C-alpha cells in the first residue's frame, strides 16, 4: 500500500454524519449551530481580509519615498524657538 490511506468523503458519508448530528442535537438546535458557525466564518474572513489589506497598504507605503526632516525640526511644521 503506497503512501497514506486515501479518505474520500462522498454523499453517503455526509448523510450519515448529518443523521448522527440530528440525533445528537435535535432539529431545533441544528439551525442555531449553523447560524453560529456561519457568523464565525464570516468574522474570520473579515479579520483576515483586514490584516491582508493592512499588509498590502504597508508594502505599498514602503515604495513611496519618505519625507526627510532635518534633525531638530518638529514634525508639526512649526519652527523651533
C-alpha positions as CSV (number, residue, x, y, z in Angstrom):
1,X,0.0,0.0,0.0
2,X,2.0,3.1,-1.2
3,X,1.6,6.4,0.6
4,X,-1.1,7.4,3.0
5,X,-4.6,6.0,3.1
6,X,-6.9,7.9,0.8
7,X,-10.0,9.1,2.6
8,X,-12.8,10.0,0.3
9,X,-16.0,11.6,1.7
10,X,-18.9,11.1,-0.6
11,X,-22.7,11.8,-0.3
12,X,-23.4,8.7,1.7
13,X,-20.9,9.6,4.4
14,X,-22.2,13.2,4.6
15,X,-25.7,11.9,5.0
16,X,-24.6,9.6,7.8
17,X,-22.8,12.4,9.6
18,X,-25.9,14.7,9.3
19,X,-28.1,12.0,10.7
20,X,-25.8,11.5,13.7
21,X,-25.8,15.3,14.3
22,X,-29.6,15.3,14.1
23,X,-29.9,12.6,16.6
24,X,-27.3,14.2,19.0
25,X,-28.5,17.8,18.9
26,X,-32.1,17.7,17.7
27,X,-33.9,19.5,14.9
28,X,-34.2,22.8,16.9
29,X,-30.6,23.1,17.7
30,X,-29.0,22.4,14.3
31,X,-30.1,25.7,12.6
32,X,-28.8,27.6,15.6
33,X,-25.5,25.9,15.3
34,X,-25.3,26.5,11.6
35,X,-26.1,30.2,12.1
36,X,-23.3,30.5,14.8
37,X,-20.9,28.7,12.5
38,X,-21.7,31.0,9.6
39,X,-21.2,34.1,11.8
40,X,-17.8,32.7,13.0
41,X,-16.6,32.0,9.5
42,X,-17.7,35.5,8.3
43,X,-15.9,37.2,11.2
44,X,-12.8,35.2,10.5
45,X,-12.9,36.1,6.8
46,X,-13.4,39.8,7.6
47,X,-10.5,39.7,10.1
48,X,-8.1,38.0,7.6
49,X,-9.2,40.5,4.9
50,X,-8.4,43.4,7.2
51,X,-5.0,42.0,8.0
52,X,-4.3,41.4,4.3
53,X,-5.3,45.0,3.5
54,X,-3.1,46.4,6.3
55,X,-0.1,44.4,5.0
56,X,-0.8,45.4,1.4
57,X,-1.1,49.1,2.3
58,X,2.1,48.8,4.4
59,X,4.0,47.3,1.4
60,X,2.7,50.0,-0.9
61,X,3.6,52.7,1.6
62,X,7.2,51.4,1.7
63,X,7.6,52.0,-2.1
64,X,7.0,55.8,-1.7
65,X,10.0,57.9,-0.6
66,X,9.6,59.2,3.0
67,X,9.9,62.9,3.7
68,X,13.1,63.6,5.5
69,X,13.3,66.4,8.0
70,X,16.5,67.9,9.3
71,X,17.2,66.9,12.9
72,X,15.7,69.3,15.4
73,X,12.8,70.2,13.2
74,X,9.4,69.5,14.9
75,X,7.1,67.2,13.0
76,X,4.2,69.7,13.2
77,X,5.8,72.1,10.8
78,X,6.4,74.9,13.3
79,X,9.9,76.5,13.7
80,X,11.9,75.7,16.8
81,X,12.3,78.6,19.2
